Amino acid sequence: MISKKNTTKLEAGTDITYDELIEYFNSLNYNNNEKAVVDPGSFAVRGSIIDFWSYSEEHP
């Protein structure tokens, strides 16, 4: 994970755990929606899958 000012870039093979990623989204005040990602700044955890919608993107 590379953090530069207000941007974080996640890349395949990055050494971040499942729990660390969830904790990171919580630290950024992302909303944890239980079933689906519905708006920017939200994420959903479904089993081992974490879906998220970045504030900077038009689509999740």
KOLMARGU-20667 format. One line per 3 residues: number of its first residue (from 0); their letters; for each residue x, y, z of N, C-alpha, C, O. Coordinates in nm, 2 decimals. Example, Ala and Ser with C-alpha at 12.3 -4.5 7.8 and 13.67 -1.06 7.14 Angstrom:
2
0 = AS = 1.32:-0.57:0.78:1.23:-0.45:0.78:1.32:-0.33:0.78:1.42:-0.33:0.85 ~ 1.28:-0.22:0.71:1.37:-0.11:0.71:1.29:0.00:0.79:1.34:0.11:0.80
//
This chain:
60
0 = MIS = 0.09:-0.12:0.00:0.00:0.00:0.00:0.09:0.12:0.00:0.18:0.13:0.08 ~ 0.06:0.21:-0.09:0.14:0.34:-0.10:0.05:0.45:-0.07:-0.06:0.46:-0.13 ~ 0.08:0.54:0.02:0.00:0.65:0.06:0.07:0.78:0.02:0.19:0.80:0.06
3 = KKN = 0.01:0.86:-0.05:0.06:0.99:-0.10:-0.04:1.10:-0.08:-0.14:1.10:-0.16 ~ -0.02:1.19:0.02:-0.12:1.29:0.05:-0.25:1.23:0.08:-0.27:1.16:0.17 ~ -0.35:1.26:-0.01:-0.49:1.21:0.01:-0.52:1.09:-0.08:-0.63:1.06:-0.11
6 = TTK = -0.42:1.02:-0.13:-0.43:0.91:-0.22:-0.37:0.79:-0.17:-0.25:0.79:-0.12 ~ -0.43:0.67:-0.18:-0.37:0.55:-0.14:-0.39:0.45:-0.26:-0.50:0.44:-0.31 ~ -0.28:0.39:-0.30:-0.28:0.30:-0.41:-0.26:0.16:-0.36:-0.16:0.13:-0.30
9 = LEA = -0.36:0.07:-0.38:-0.35:-0.07:-0.35:-0.31:-0.15:-0.47:-0.37:-0.13:-0.58 ~ -0.21:-0.23:-0.46:-0.16:-0.31:-0.57:-0.16:-0.46:-0.54:-0.15:-0.50:-0.42 ~ -0.18:-0.54:-0.64:-0.18:-0.69:-0.62:-0.04:-0.72:-0.56:0.06:-0.67:-0.60
12 = GTD = -0.04:-0.81:-0.46:0.08:-0.85:-0.40:0.12:-0.77:-0.28:0.22:-0.79:-0.22 ~ 0.04:-0.66:-0.25:0.07:-0.58:-0.14:0.06:-0.65:-0.01:-0.03:-0.74:0.01 ~ 0.15:-0.63:0.08:0.15:-0.70:0.21:0.06:-0.63:0.31:0.11:-0.57:0.41
15 = ITY = -0.07:-0.65:0.29:-0.17:-0.59:0.39:-0.27:-0.70:0.42:-0.32:-0.77:0.33 ~ -0.31:-0.72:0.54:-0.40:-0.83:0.58:-0.54:-0.78:0.56:-0.57:-0.66:0.55 ~ -0.63:-0.88:0.56:-0.78:-0.86:0.55:-0.82:-0.76:0.66:-0.89:-0.66:0.64
18 = DEL = -0.78:-0.79:0.79:-0.82:-0.71:0.90:-0.76:-0.57:0.89:-0.83:-0.47:0.93 ~ -0.64:-0.55:0.85:-0.58:-0.42:0.83:-0.65:-0.34:0.73:-0.66:-0.22:0.75 ~ -0.70:-0.40:0.62:-0.77:-0.32:0.52:-0.90:-0.27:0.57:-0.94:-0.16:0.55
21 = IEY = -0.97:-0.36:0.65:-1.10:-0.31:0.71:-1.07:-0.20:0.81:-1.14:-0.10:0.81 ~ -0.97:-0.21:0.89:-0.93:-0.11:0.99:-0.90:0.02:0.91:-0.93:0.13:0.96 ~ -0.83:0.01:0.80:-0.79:0.13:0.72:-0.91:0.20:0.67:-0.92:0.32:0.68
24 = FNS = -1.01:0.13:0.62:-1.13:0.19:0.57:-1.21:0.26:0.68:-1.26:0.37:0.67 ~ -1.21:0.19:0.80:-1.27:0.25:0.92:-1.20:0.38:0.96:-1.27:0.48:1.00 ~ -1.07:0.38:0.95:-0.99:0.50:0.99:-1.02:0.62:0.89:-1.00:0.74:0.93
27 = LNY = -1.06:0.59:0.77:-1.09:0.69:0.67:-1.24:0.73:0.68:-1.29:0.81:0.59 ~ -1.31:0.68:0.78:-1.46:0.71:0.79:-1.54:0.66:0.68:-1.64:0.72:0.65 ~ -1.50:0.55:0.62:-1.58:0.48:0.52:-1.70:0.42:0.59:-1.69:0.37:0.70
30 = NNN = -1.82:0.42:0.53:-1.94:0.35:0.59:-1.93:0.21:0.55:-1.92:0.17:0.44 ~ -1.95:0.12:0.65:-1.96:-0.02:0.63:-2.10:-0.07:0.61:-2.18:-0.08:0.71 ~ -2.14:-0.08:0.49:-2.27:-0.13:0.45:-2.27:-0.29:0.45:-2.18:-0.34:0.39
33 = EKA = -2.36:-0.35:0.51:-2.36:-0.50:0.52:-2.37:-0.57:0.39:-2.31:-0.68:0.38 ~ -2.46:-0.52:0.30:-2.49:-0.60:0.18:-2.43:-0.56:0.06:-2.39:-0.64:-0.03 ~ -2.42:-0.42:0.04:-2.37:-0.37:-0.09:-2.31:-0.24:-0.07:-2.34:-0.16:0.02
36 = VVD = -2.22:-0.20:-0.17:-2.16:-0.07:-0.17:-2.26:0.02:-0.25:-2.29:-0.01:-0.36 ~ -2.31:0.12:-0.18:-2.41:0.20:-0.24:-2.37:0.35:-0.28:-2.44:0.41:-0.36 ~ -2.27:0.40:-0.22:-2.22:0.53:-0.26:-2.07:0.55:-0.23:-2.02:0.47:-0.16
39 = PGS = -2.01:0.66:-0.28:-1.87:0.68:-0.25:-1.84:0.69:-0.10:-1.92:0.74:-0.02 ~ -1.73:0.63:-0.06:-1.70:0.63:0.08:-1.76:0.52:0.16:-1.78:0.53:0.28 ~ -1.80:0.41:0.09:-1.86:0.30:0.16:-1.79:0.17:0.12:-1.72:0.16:0.01
42 = FAV = -1.80:0.07:0.21:-1.74:-0.06:0.18:-1.84:-0.17:0.23:-1.91:-0.14:0.33 ~ -1.83:-0.29:0.18:-1.91:-0.40:0.22:-1.82:-0.52:0.23:-1.74:-0.55:0.15 ~ -1.84:-0.59:0.34:-1.76:-0.72:0.37:-1.86:-0.83:0.35:-1.96:-0.84:0.43
45 = RGS = -1.83:-0.92:0.26:-1.91:-1.04:0.24:-1.82:-1.16:0.23:-1.76:-1.19:0.13 ~ -1.81:-1.23:0.34:-1.72:-1.34:0.35:-1.57:-1.29:0.34:-1.53:-1.20:0.42 ~ -1.50:-1.34:0.24:-1.36:-1.30:0.23:-1.35:-1.19:0.12:-1.24:-1.15:0.08
48 = IID = -1.46:-1.14:0.07:-1.46:-1.03:-0.03:-1.49:-0.90:0.04:-1.58:-0.88:0.12 ~ -1.40:-0.80:0.00:-1.42:-0.66:0.05:-1.45:-0.57:-0.07:-1.36:-0.56:-0.16 ~ -1.57:-0.52:-0.09:-1.60:-0.43:-0.20:-1.59:-0.29:-0.14:-1.63:-0.27:-0.03
51 = FWS = -1.54:-0.19:-0.22:-1.54:-0.06:-0.17:-1.55:0.04:-0.29:-1.53:0.01:-0.41 ~ -1.60:0.16:-0.26:-1.62:0.27:-0.35:-1.54:0.39:-0.31:-1.57:0.45:-0.20 ~ -1.43:0.42:-0.38:-1.34:0.53:-0.34:-1.42:0.66:-0.36:-1.50:0.68:-0.45
54 = YSE = -1.38:0.76:-0.28:-1.44:0.89:-0.29:-1.40:0.95:-0.43:-1.47:1.04:-0.48 ~ -1.29:0.91:-0.48:-1.23:0.97:-0.60:-1.28:0.91:-0.73:-1.25:0.96:-0.84 ~ -1.36:0.80:-0.72:-1.40:0.73:-0.84:-1.55:0.75:-0.87:-1.63:0.77:-0.78
57 = EHP = -1.59:0.74:-1.00:-1.73:0.76:-1.03:-1.81:0.63:-1.00:-1.93:0.64:-0.98 ~ -1.74:0.52:-1.01:-1.81:0.39:-0.98:-1.73:0.31:-0.89:-1.61:0.32:-0.87 ~ -1.79:0.21:-0.82:-1.72:0.13:-0.72:-1.62:0.03:-0.79:-1.55:-0.04:-0.73
//
